[in-house]
Amino acid sequence: MDTPLSARLRKQAGGPRDGALLRFSIGNALMTEGDVAGAATEFRAATAFDPRYSAAWKLLGSALDASGDSFAAEQAWEQGIAVAHERGDTQAAKEMQVFLRRLRKRIAT
């Protein structure tokens, strides 16, 4: 059986290539594999390496939302929107605003 992508990428964690992009890639692979809790952990690590990584904030919010932690998802998207605006990443900010609106609507009903 083939080794999952997340396992192959994790072998690089802690080494010279470890950083925001590697952790983002591991998180992405874990999301694809259905491990949203593990993905959230890796997206948090990506944002710790680079707090201005708006794509990591966006997927962190998605992973947290998928795991049922609406409050943490809301916080991640709010932070991500602020970061995206700061960087001029308009598209990411718009996407997270849509996700945040949908989350808040879902919570309200």
N, C-alpha and C positions, 0 to 999 in steps of 0.2 A: 504494500500500500504506500502511496506517496505521502511524504511528510507535508503537513499543512504549511502554507506560506507563512503564517504567523510564527510557527516553530522555527522555520529557517531564518526568519528575520530576527527573532529573539536571540539567536546565537551571536548576533552582532552587538546586542545591548551590553553596555558596560565597557565596550572597546573604544578604539579611536574614532569609529564612525558613529558612535552614539550621539544622538542629538534630537532636535525637534522633528526633523524629517523622518528619521528612523522610527521614532515613537509614533508619529502620525501614521506611517505606513503599517506598523504593527497593529495599531488601533483599527485602521481601515480593514486589514485582513481579518481581524477578530470580528468586526461587524459583519463581514461577509460570511464568516463561519458561524454566526449566530451567538457569539459570546459578547453580549452588550456590556456586561459588568467588567469584563477584562478590557474591552475596548475603551470604556470610560477611564479606566486606570491609565491606559497608555496615552489617551488624549490629554489627561491631566499632566502626565509627564512631559508631553510635547509642549504644553503651555508653560510648564515650569522652565523648560529649556529656553523657550522663546515666548514671553508673554504677549508679544505683538503678532502672533501667528493666528490670524483671524479664521482660517479654515479649520484649525484645530479646535477653536472655541465653538465653531458651528457644529462640528461632529461630536464634540463633547456634549453639547446640549442635546443632540439627537440620541446619543447613547444613553444619557441619563433619563431622557423622556421615555425611551424604549424600555428601560429597566424599571420604570414606574416612579422615579424620583422627580416629580414635577417641580418641586421647589428648587432643587439643584439645577435642573434643566433651565429654569427661568433665570437663575443667577448666571449660568454659563452664557446664555444667549445675550443677556444684558451686558455682560462684560465683553462678549464678542462684538456686539454692535458698537460699543464705545471704541474698542480697538480698531475695528474696521473703518469707522469714521476718522479716527486719528491717522490711519494709514492711507486714507483715500480709496479704500476698497469698497466702493459703492455697491457693487453687486452682492457681495457677502453680507453687507449690512442690510440690504433689502430682503435677502433670503431669511436672515435671522429674525427680522421684524415680522415677516409672515409667519414663521414658526412660532414666535412668541405670541402673536395675536391668536393663532389657532389654539395654542396651549391655554391661554387665558380664557378663551371662549369655552373650551372643553371643561375647564375647572369650574367656570361659572354655571354650567348647566348640570 
